[in-house]
Amino acid sequence: MSQPQDIQFDGLYAHELTVSRSEQILLEDADLHLAPSTITYLYGENGAGKTSLMRCLAGLLPSDQGSIYWNKQPIHHPDSSYFQELIFLAHSLSMKNELTIAENLSFYANLRLKGGILQRSLSKQISEVLLELGIGGLENRMFAELSAGQQHKVALARLMLEPAKIWILDEPFVNLDQKTRGWLADKTLAFKEQGGVVLFTSHHHIDELPVDQKVGVEHE
């Protein structure tokens, strides 16, 4: 496998990437470029490997071969800022059932901000975002007590509370009412306009969210 001598691409760039699952090749020798200020739609049938590819790009699943770069630097390089600048929202949501909404969101925000925000200010921001999402006043509700739609809204609140430059979102529009779908589309477009990189999957066509490129993952 050849290695590029001089990476010219800003944003996220995967070079000659091969990803497999249970000996089935999902992606082979692929080059993928997600440039700043772009939204990319990842599509494919259920089980085709969309989530596996996203997990690979998020550094959670090793590739069989190939390299992944963030702003011309390997994502696992000690000096890379990739994982600090990435928000990956998986379909599993990764929230703790035994914690409240506020505790879950505070945990992730403090983890990324490394204590660089006053807790009173963070609490105010959490309340404001939850109000936007239609679940205001539920800050002290246990996550396990929420409906599927409410739980998904809590996960989406992370996008507004944590600084990032790249969003990788697995089915972000699932279990959302029309108003919240519009809210998420607006926030995603605003993130793009600020130079953000977005990769998302969806089982449904999202009229409110124009995309810059489409990438397919298909069964052999």
CYANA upper distance limits for C-alpha pairs under 8 A (distance plus 0.5 A):
  1 MET  CA     16 GLU  CA      8.35
  1 MET  CA     66 GLY  CA      8.38
  4 PRO  CA     15 HIS  CA      8.37
  7 ILE  CA     72 LYS  CA      5.80
  7 ILE  CA     73 GLN  CA      8.49
  8 GLN  CA     72 LYS  CA      7.14
  9 PHE  CA     13 TYR  CA      7.15
  9 PHE  CA     33 HIS  CA      8.00
  9 PHE  CA     35 ALA  CA      8.01
  9 PHE  CA     71 ASN  CA      7.20
  9 PHE  CA     72 LYS  CA      6.67
 10 ASP  CA     35 ALA  CA      6.65
 10 ASP  CA     36 PRO  CA      7.47
 10 ASP  CA     70 TRP  CA      7.44
 10 ASP  CA     71 ASN  CA      4.84
 10 ASP  CA     72 LYS  CA      6.57
 11 GLY  CA     33 HIS  CA      7.90
 11 GLY  CA     34 LEU  CA      6.34
 11 GLY  CA     35 ALA  CA      5.19
 11 GLY  CA     36 PRO  CA      5.83
 11 GLY  CA     69 TYR  CA      8.40
 11 GLY  CA     70 TRP  CA      6.01
 11 GLY  CA     71 ASN  CA      5.42
 11 GLY  CA     72 LYS  CA      8.22
 11 GLY  CA    197 VAL  CA      7.56
 12 LEU  CA     32 LEU  CA      8.43
 12 LEU  CA     33 HIS  CA      6.33
 12 LEU  CA     34 LEU  CA      5.53
 12 LEU  CA     35 ALA  CA      6.94
 12 LEU  CA     68 ILE  CA      7.76
 12 LEU  CA     69 TYR  CA      6.24
 12 LEU  CA     70 TRP  CA      5.22
 12 LEU  CA     71 ASN  CA      7.02
 12 LEU  CA    197 VAL  CA      8.49
 13 TYR  CA     31 ASP  CA      7.78
 13 TYR  CA     32 LEU  CA      6.12
 13 TYR  CA     33 HIS  CA      4.98
 13 TYR  CA     34 LEU  CA      6.82
 13 TYR  CA     68 ILE  CA      6.25
 13 TYR  CA     69 TYR  CA      5.58
 13 TYR  CA     70 TRP  CA      6.96
 13 TYR  CA     71 ASN  CA      8.47
 13 TYR  CA     72 LYS  CA      8.35
 14 ALA  CA     30 ALA  CA      7.85
 14 ALA  CA     31 ASP  CA      5.85
 14 ALA  CA     32 LEU  CA      5.47
 14 ALA  CA     33 HIS  CA      6.96
 14 ALA  CA     66 GLY  CA      7.71
 14 ALA  CA     67 SER  CA      6.24
 14 ALA  CA     68 ILE  CA      4.83
 14 ALA  CA     69 TYR  CA      6.73
 15 HIS  CA     29 ASP  CA      7.95
 15 HIS  CA     30 ALA  CA      6.92
 15 HIS  CA     31 ASP  CA      5.15
 15 HIS  CA     32 LEU  CA      7.27
 15 HIS  CA     66 GLY  CA      6.09
 15 HIS  CA     67 SER  CA      5.77
 15 HIS  CA     68 ILE  CA      6.82
 16 GLU  CA     28 GLU  CA      7.72
 16 GLU  CA     29 ASP  CA      4.40
 16 GLU  CA     30 ALA  CA      5.18
 16 GLU  CA     31 ASP  CA      5.86
 16 GLU  CA     65 GLN  CA      7.71
 16 GLU  CA     66 GLY  CA      5.26
 16 GLU  CA     67 SER  CA      7.42
 17 LEU  CA     27 LEU  CA      7.48
 17 LEU  CA     28 GLU  CA      6.61
 17 LEU  CA     29 ASP  CA      5.36
 17 LEU  CA     30 ALA  CA      5.42
 17 LEU  CA     31 ASP  CA      7.00
 17 LEU  CA     63 SER  CA      7.42
 17 LEU  CA     64 ASP  CA      8.11
 17 LEU  CA     65 GLN  CA      6.21
 17 LEU  CA     66 GLY  CA      4.60
 17 LEU  CA     67 SER  CA      6.85
 17 LEU  CA     68 ILE  CA      8.32
 18 THR  CA     25 ILE  CA      7.84
 18 THR  CA     26 LEU  CA      7.98
 18 THR  CA     27 LEU  CA      5.62
 18 THR  CA     28 GLU  CA      4.71
 18 THR  CA     29 ASP  CA      5.76
 18 THR  CA     30 ALA  CA      7.18
 18 THR  CA     63 SER  CA      6.50
 18 THR  CA     64 ASP  CA      5.91
 18 THR  CA     65 GLN  CA      5.72
 18 THR  CA     66 GLY  CA      6.72
 19 VAL  CA     25 ILE  CA      6.58
 19 VAL  CA     26 LEU  CA      6.09
 19 VAL  CA     27 LEU  CA      5.64
 19 VAL  CA     28 GLU  CA      7.08
 19 VAL  CA     52 SER  CA      8.32
 19 VAL  CA     53 LEU  CA      7.45
 19 VAL  CA     56 CYS  CA      8.26
 19 VAL  CA     62 PRO  CA      8.39
 19 VAL  CA     63 SER  CA      5.52
 19 VAL  CA     64 ASP  CA      6.01
 19 VAL  CA     65 GLN  CA      7.86
 20 SER  CA     24 GLN  CA      5.75
 20 SER  CA     25 ILE  CA      4.64
 20 SER  CA     26 LEU  CA      5.62
 20 SER  CA     27 LEU  CA      7.38
 20 SER  CA     63 SER  CA      7.99
 20 SER  CA     64 ASP  CA      7.37
 21 ARG  CA     25 ILE  CA      7.02
 21 ARG  CA     26 LEU  CA      7.56
 21 ARG  CA     49 GLY  CA      8.45
 21 ARG  CA     52 SER  CA      8.32
 25 ILE  CA    220 GLU  CA      8.33
 26 LEU  CA     48 ALA  CA      7.29
 26 LEU  CA     49 GLY  CA      6.33
 26 LEU  CA     53 LEU  CA      8.49
 26 LEU  CA    217 VAL  CA      7.35
 26 LEU  CA    218 GLU  CA      7.61
 26 LEU  CA    219 HIS  CA      7.36
 26 LEU  CA    220 GLU  CA      8.36
 27 LEU  CA     53 LEU  CA      8.46
 27 LEU  CA    217 VAL  CA      7.56
 29 ASP  CA     66 GLY  CA      7.78
 34 LEU  CA     38 THR  CA      7.34
 34 LEU  CA     39 ILE  CA      8.40
 34 LEU  CA     40 THR  CA      7.63
 34 LEU  CA    197 VAL  CA      7.06
 34 LEU  CA    198 VAL  CA      8.24
 34 LEU  CA    199 LEU  CA      8.30
 35 ALA  CA    197 VAL  CA      6.94
 36 PRO  CA    192 LYS  CA      8.03
 36 PRO  CA    195 GLY  CA      5.65
 36 PRO  CA    196 GLY  CA      6.00
 36 PRO  CA    197 VAL  CA      5.56
 37 SER  CA    191 PHE  CA      8.40
 37 SER  CA    192 LYS  CA      4.99
 37 SER  CA    193 GLU  CA      6.31
 37 SER  CA    194 GLN  CA      7.39
 37 SER  CA    195 GLY  CA      4.76
 37 SER  CA    196 GLY  CA      5.54
 37 SER  CA    197 VAL  CA      6.17
 38 THR  CA    192 LYS  CA      6.42
 38 THR  CA    195 GLY  CA      8.30
 38 THR  CA    196 GLY  CA      7.49
 38 THR  CA    197 VAL  CA      5.97
 38 THR  CA    198 VAL  CA      6.82
 38 THR  CA    211 VAL  CA      7.95
 38 THR  CA    212 ASP  CA      6.32
 38 THR  CA    213 GLN  CA      8.48
 39 ILE  CA    192 LYS  CA      7.46
 39 ILE  CA    197 VAL  CA      6.83
 39 ILE  CA    198 VAL  CA      5.18
 39 ILE  CA    199 LEU  CA      6.53
 39 ILE  CA    200 PHE  CA      8.38
 39 ILE  CA    210 PRO  CA      8.33
 39 ILE  CA    211 VAL  CA      5.57
 39 ILE  CA    212 ASP  CA      5.86
 39 ILE  CA    213 GLN  CA      7.36
 40 THR  CA    198 VAL  CA      6.55
 40 THR  CA    199 LEU  CA      5.28
 40 THR  CA    200 PHE  CA      6.98
 40 THR  CA    211 VAL  CA      6.31
 40 THR  CA    212 ASP  CA      6.38
 40 THR  CA    213 GLN  CA      5.46
 40 THR  CA    214 LYS  CA      6.16
 40 THR  CA    215 VAL  CA      7.69
 41 TYR  CA    199 LEU  CA      6.51
 41 TYR  CA    200 PHE  CA      5.81
 41 TYR  CA    201 THR  CA      6.37
 41 TYR  CA    202 SER  CA      8.36
 41 TYR  CA    211 VAL  CA      6.98
 41 TYR  CA    213 GLN  CA      6.89
 41 TYR  CA    214 LYS  CA      5.28
 41 TYR  CA    215 VAL  CA      6.75
 42 LEU  CA     50 LYS  CA      7.42
 42 LEU  CA    199 LEU  CA      7.36
 42 LEU  CA    200 PHE  CA      6.38
 42 LEU  CA    201 THR  CA      5.52
 42 LEU  CA    202 SER  CA      8.28
 42 LEU  CA    214 LYS  CA      6.45
 42 LEU  CA    215 VAL  CA      5.42
 42 LEU  CA    216 GLY  CA      6.34
 42 LEU  CA    217 VAL  CA      7.88
 43 TYR  CA     50 LYS  CA      7.57
 43 TYR  CA    201 THR  CA      6.63
 43 TYR  CA    202 SER  CA      7.78
 43 TYR  CA    214 LYS  CA      7.76
 43 TYR  CA    215 VAL  CA      6.77
 43 TYR  CA    216 GLY  CA      5.38
 43 TYR  CA    217 VAL  CA      6.72
 44 GLY  CA     48 ALA  CA      6.49
 44 GLY  CA     49 GLY  CA      8.29
 44 GLY  CA     50 LYS  CA      7.28
 44 GLY  CA    216 GLY  CA      6.11
 44 GLY  CA    217 VAL  CA      5.49
 44 GLY  CA    218 GLU  CA      6.08
 45 GLU  CA    217 VAL  CA      8.28
 45 GLU  CA    218 GLU  CA      7.29
 45 GLU  CA    219 HIS  CA      8.50
 48 ALA  CA    217 VAL  CA      6.57
 48 ALA  CA    218 GLU  CA      5.91
 48 ALA  CA    219 HIS  CA      6.01
 49 GLY  CA     53 LEU  CA      6.63
 49 GLY  CA    217 VAL  CA      7.01
 49 GLY  CA    218 GLU  CA      8.19
 50 LYS  CA     54 MET  CA      6.77
 50 LYS  CA    201 THR  CA      8.09
 50 LYS  CA    217 VAL  CA      6.80
 51 THR  CA     55 ARG  CA      6.55
 51 THR  CA    170 ASP  CA      7.32
 52 SER  CA     56 CYS  CA      6.64
 52 SER  CA     61 LEU  CA      7.68
 53 LEU  CA     57 LEU  CA      6.73
 54 MET  CA     58 ALA  CA      6.57
 54 MET  CA    168 ILE  CA      7.43
 54 MET  CA    170 ASP  CA      8.16
 55 ARG  CA     59 GLY  CA      6.74
 55 ARG  CA     60 LEU  CA      5.58
 55 ARG  CA     61 LEU  CA      5.89
 56 CYS  CA     60 LEU  CA      6.10
 56 CYS  CA     61 LEU  CA      4.88
 56 CYS  CA     62 PRO  CA      6.40
 56 CYS  CA     63 SER  CA      6.87
 57 LEU  CA     61 LEU  CA      8.33
 57 LEU  CA     68 ILE  CA      7.73
 58 ALA  CA     83 PHE  CA      8.32
 58 ALA  CA     86 LEU  CA      8.23
 58 ALA  CA     88 PHE  CA      7.20
 58 ALA  CA    168 ILE  CA      8.09
 59 GLY  CA     75 ILE  CA      8.46
 67 SER  CA     74 PRO  CA      7.63
 68 ILE  CA     74 PRO  CA      6.30
 68 ILE  CA     75 ILE  CA      6.63
 69 TYR  CA     73 GLN  CA      5.52
 69 TYR  CA     74 PRO  CA      4.76
 69 TYR  CA     75 ILE  CA      5.77
 70 TRP  CA     74 PRO  CA      6.70
 70 TRP  CA     75 ILE  CA      6.18
 70 TRP  CA     80 SER  CA      8.04
 70 TRP  CA     82 TYR  CA      6.62
 73 GLN  CA     77 HIS  CA      7.49
 73 GLN  CA     80 SER  CA      7.01
 74 PRO  CA     80 SER  CA      7.48
 75 ILE  CA     80 SER  CA      6.27
 75 ILE  CA     81 SER  CA      8.20
 75 ILE  CA     82 TYR  CA      6.24
 75 ILE  CA     83 PHE  CA      8.10
 76 HIS  CA     80 SER  CA      7.12
 81 SER  CA     85 GLU  CA      6.71
 82 TYR  CA     86 LEU  CA      6.57
 83 PHE  CA     87 ILE  CA      8.47
 84 GLN  CA    112 ARG  CA      7.17
 84 GLN  CA    164 ALA  CA      7.85
 85 GLU  CA    163 PRO  CA      7.56
 85 GLU  CA    164 ALA  CA      4.86
 85 GLU  CA    165 LYS  CA      5.69
 85 GLU  CA    166 ILE  CA      6.81
 86 LEU  CA    164 ALA  CA      6.12
 86 LEU  CA    165 LYS  CA      6.80
 86 LEU  CA    166 ILE  CA      5.46
 86 LEU  CA    167 TRP  CA      6.50
 86 LEU  CA    168 ILE  CA      8.04
 87 ILE  CA    159 LEU  CA      7.89
 87 ILE  CA    164 ALA  CA      6.99
 87 ILE  CA    166 ILE  CA      6.90
 87 ILE  CA    167 TRP  CA      5.51
 87 ILE  CA    168 ILE  CA      6.80
 88 PHE  CA    167 TRP  CA      6.52
 88 PHE  CA    168 ILE  CA      5.24
 88 PHE  CA    169 LEU  CA      6.41
 88 PHE  CA    170 ASP  CA      8.45
 89 LEU  CA     93 LEU  CA      6.72
 89 LEU  CA     94 SER  CA      8.46
 89 LEU  CA    155 ALA  CA      7.81
 89 LEU  CA    156 LEU  CA      8.47
 89 LEU  CA    167 TRP  CA      8.34
 89 LEU  CA    168 ILE  CA      6.89
 89 LEU  CA    169 LEU  CA      5.45
 89 LEU  CA    170 ASP  CA      6.60
 89 LEU  CA    172 PRO  CA      8.16
 90 ALA  CA     94 SER  CA      7.70
 90 ALA  CA    169 LEU  CA      6.95
 90 ALA  CA    170 ASP  CA      5.65
 90 ALA  CA    171 GLU  CA      8.33
 91 HIS  CA    170 ASP  CA      5.99
 91 HIS  CA    171 GLU  CA      6.84
 91 HIS  CA    172 PRO  CA      8.28
 93 LEU  CA    152 HIS  CA      7.61
 93 LEU  CA    155 ALA  CA      6.59
 95 MET  CA    104 ASN  CA      6.88
 95 MET  CA    143 PHE  CA      8.12
 95 MET  CA    155 ALA  CA      8.13
 96 LYS  CA    104 ASN  CA      7.16
 96 LYS  CA    143 PHE  CA      7.44
 96 LYS  CA    144 ALA  CA      8.47
 97 ASN  CA    142 MET  CA      7.23
 97 ASN  CA    143 PHE  CA      5.45
 97 ASN  CA    144 ALA  CA      5.02
 98 GLU  CA    142 MET  CA      7.00
 98 GLU  CA    143 PHE  CA      7.33
 98 GLU  CA    144 ALA  CA      7.31
 99 LEU  CA    103 GLU  CA      6.28
 99 LEU  CA    104 ASN  CA      6.58
 99 LEU  CA    142 MET  CA      6.17
 99 LEU  CA    143 PHE  CA      6.65
100 THR  CA    104 ASN  CA      6.67
100 THR  CA    139 GLU  CA      7.24
100 THR  CA    140 ASN  CA      5.75
100 THR  CA    141 ARG  CA      5.74
100 THR  CA    142 MET  CA      4.56
100 THR  CA    143 PHE  CA      5.83
101 ILE  CA    105 LEU  CA      6.79
101 ILE  CA    138 LEU  CA      7.73
101 ILE  CA    139 GLU  CA      5.65
101 ILE  CA    140 ASN  CA      6.61
101 ILE  CA    141 ARG  CA      6.58
101 ILE  CA    142 MET  CA      6.71
101 ILE  CA    143 PHE  CA      6.10
101 ILE  CA    154 VAL  CA      7.38
102 ALA  CA    106 SER  CA      6.36
102 ALA  CA    123 SER  CA      7.96
102 ALA  CA    126 ILE  CA      7.46
102 ALA  CA    139 GLU  CA      5.48
102 ALA  CA    140 ASN  CA      6.77
103 GLU  CA    107 PHE  CA      6.54
104 ASN  CA    108 TYR  CA      7.17
105 LEU  CA    109 ALA  CA      6.65
105 LEU  CA    126 ILE  CA      7.95
105 LEU  CA    154 VAL  CA      8.24
105 LEU  CA    157 ALA  CA      8.22
105 LEU  CA    158 ARG  CA      7.08
106 SER  CA    110 ASN  CA      6.38
106 SER  CA    122 LEU  CA      7.83
106 SER  CA    123 SER  CA      8.32
107 PHE  CA    111 LEU  CA      6.56
108 TYR  CA    112 ARG  CA      6.85
108 TYR  CA    158 ARG  CA      8.07
108 TYR  CA    162 GLU  CA      8.26
109 ALA  CA    113 LEU  CA      6.42
109 ALA  CA    158 ARG  CA      8.01
109 ALA  CA    161 LEU  CA      6.89
109 ALA  CA    162 GLU  CA      6.03
110 ASN  CA    114 LYS  CA      5.79
110 ASN  CA    115 GLY  CA      5.79
110 ASN  CA    116 GLY  CA      8.07
110 ASN  CA    117 ILE  CA      8.21
111 LEU  CA    115 GLY  CA      7.94
112 ARG  CA    162 GLU  CA      7.29
112 ARG  CA    163 PRO  CA      8.33
113 LEU  CA    117 ILE  CA      7.46
113 LEU  CA    162 GLU  CA      7.96
117 ILE  CA    121 SER  CA      7.49
117 ILE  CA    122 LEU  CA      7.21
118 LEU  CA    122 LEU  CA      6.75
119 GLN  CA    123 SER  CA      6.51
120 ARG  CA    124 LYS  CA      6.84
121 SER  CA    125 GLN  CA      6.79
122 LEU  CA    126 ILE  CA      6.65
123 SER  CA    127 SER  CA      6.77
124 LYS  CA    128 GLU  CA      6.75
125 GLN  CA    129 VAL  CA      6.71
125 GLN  CA    161 LEU  CA      7.66
126 ILE  CA    130 LEU  CA      6.62
126 ILE  CA    139 GLU  CA      8.40
126 ILE  CA    157 ALA  CA      8.27
126 ILE  CA    161 LEU  CA      7.71
127 SER  CA    131 LEU  CA      6.65
127 SER  CA    136 GLY  CA      6.83
127 SER  CA    137 GLY  CA      7.72
127 SER  CA    139 GLU  CA      7.46
128 GLU  CA    132 GLU  CA      6.90
128 GLU  CA    136 GLY  CA      8.01
129 VAL  CA    133 LEU  CA      6.84
129 VAL  CA    136 GLY  CA      8.41
129 VAL  CA    157 ALA  CA      6.79
129 VAL  CA    160 MET  CA      7.63
130 LEU  CA    134 GLY  CA      6.80
130 LEU  CA    135 ILE  CA      5.69
130 LEU  CA    136 GLY  CA      5.26
130 LEU  CA    137 GLY  CA      8.21
130 LEU  CA    138 LEU  CA      8.43
130 LEU  CA    139 GLU  CA      8.36
130 LEU  CA    154 VAL  CA      7.96
130 LEU  CA    157 ALA  CA      7.44
131 LEU  CA    135 ILE  CA      6.11
131 LEU  CA    136 GLY  CA      4.40
131 LEU  CA    137 GLY  CA      7.91
132 GLU  CA    136 GLY  CA      7.94
133 LEU  CA    153 LYS  CA      7.05
133 LEU  CA    157 ALA  CA      8.39
133 LEU  CA    180 THR  CA      7.01
133 LEU  CA    183 TRP  CA      8.41
135 ILE  CA    150 GLN  CA      7.68
141 ARG  CA    145 GLU  CA      7.49
141 ARG  CA    146 LEU  CA      8.25
142 MET  CA    146 LEU  CA      7.75
143 PHE  CA    151 GLN  CA      7.31
146 LEU  CA    150 GLN  CA      6.17
146 LEU  CA    151 GLN  CA      6.34
147 SER  CA    151 GLN  CA      6.62
148 ALA  CA    152 HIS  CA      6.73
148 ALA  CA    175 ASN  CA      7.24
149 GLY  CA    153 LYS  CA      6.84
149 GLY  CA    175 ASN  CA      5.40
149 GLY  CA    176 LEU  CA      6.35
150 GLN  CA    154 VAL  CA      6.88
151 GLN  CA    155 ALA  CA      7.05
152 HIS  CA    156 LEU  CA      6.83
152 HIS  CA    174 VAL  CA      8.40
152 HIS  CA    175 ASN  CA      7.61
152 HIS  CA    176 LEU  CA      8.19
153 LYS  CA    157 ALA  CA      6.78
153 LYS  CA    176 LEU  CA      8.24
154 VAL  CA    158 ARG  CA      7.76
155 ALA  CA    159 LEU  CA      8.45
156 LEU  CA    160 MET  CA      8.19
156 LEU  CA    172 PRO  CA      8.15
157 ALA  CA    161 LEU  CA      7.02
158 ARG  CA    162 GLU  CA      6.40
159 LEU  CA    163 PRO  CA      8.25
164 ALA  CA    196 GLY  CA      8.41
165 LYS  CA    195 GLY  CA      7.86
165 LYS  CA    196 GLY  CA      5.43
165 LYS  CA    197 VAL  CA      6.77
166 ILE  CA    196 GLY  CA      6.14
166 ILE  CA    197 VAL  CA      5.03
166 ILE  CA    198 VAL  CA      6.32
167 TRP  CA    196 GLY  CA      8.19
167 TRP  CA    197 VAL  CA      6.73
167 TRP  CA    198 VAL  CA      5.35
167 TRP  CA    199 LEU  CA      6.81
167 TRP  CA    200 PHE  CA      8.49
168 ILE  CA    198 VAL  CA      6.54
168 ILE  CA    199 LEU  CA      5.36
168 ILE  CA    200 PHE  CA      6.39
169 LEU  CA    198 VAL  CA      8.22
169 LEU  CA    199 LEU  CA      6.70
169 LEU  CA    200 PHE  CA      5.11
169 LEU  CA    201 THR  CA      7.17
170 ASP  CA    200 PHE  CA      6.24
170 ASP  CA    201 THR  CA      5.82
170 ASP  CA    202 SER  CA      7.91
171 GLU  CA    200 PHE  CA      7.23
171 GLU  CA    201 THR  CA      5.53
171 GLU  CA    202 SER  CA      5.34
171 GLU  CA    203 HIS  CA      7.80
172 PRO  CA    200 PHE  CA      7.74
172 PRO  CA    201 THR  CA      7.84
172 PRO  CA    202 SER  CA      7.62
173 PHE  CA    181 ARG  CA      6.64
173 PHE  CA    184 LEU  CA      8.33
173 PHE  CA    202 SER  CA      7.26
174 VAL  CA    202 SER  CA      8.11
176 LEU  CA    180 THR  CA      6.41
176 LEU  CA    181 ARG  CA      6.49
177 ASP  CA    181 ARG  CA      6.71
178 GLN  CA    182 GLY  CA      6.79
179 LYS  CA    183 TRP  CA      6.79
180 THR  CA    184 LEU  CA      6.60
181 ARG  CA    185 ALA  CA      6.68
182 GLY  CA    186 ASP  CA      6.65
182 GLY  CA    208 GLU  CA      7.02
183 TRP  CA    187 LYS  CA      6.74
184 LEU  CA    188 THR  CA      6.52
185 ALA  CA    189 LEU  CA      6.69
185 ALA  CA    208 GLU  CA      6.48
185 ALA  CA    209 LEU  CA      5.89
186 ASP  CA    190 ALA  CA      6.71
186 ASP  CA    208 GLU  CA      8.40
186 ASP  CA    209 LEU  CA      8.30
187 LYS  CA    191 PHE  CA      6.62
188 THR  CA    192 LYS  CA      6.73
188 THR  CA    198 VAL  CA      8.19
188 THR  CA    209 LEU  CA      8.46
189 LEU  CA    193 GLU  CA      6.73
189 LEU  CA    209 LEU  CA      7.80
190 ALA  CA    194 GLN  CA      6.91
191 PHE  CA    195 GLY  CA      7.26
191 PHE  CA    196 GLY  CA      5.75
191 PHE  CA    197 VAL  CA      8.40
192 LYS  CA    196 GLY  CA      4.94
192 LYS  CA    197 VAL  CA      6.78
192 LYS  CA    198 VAL  CA      7.68
202 SER  CA    206 ILE  CA      8.49
206 ILE  CA    210 PRO  CA      8.34
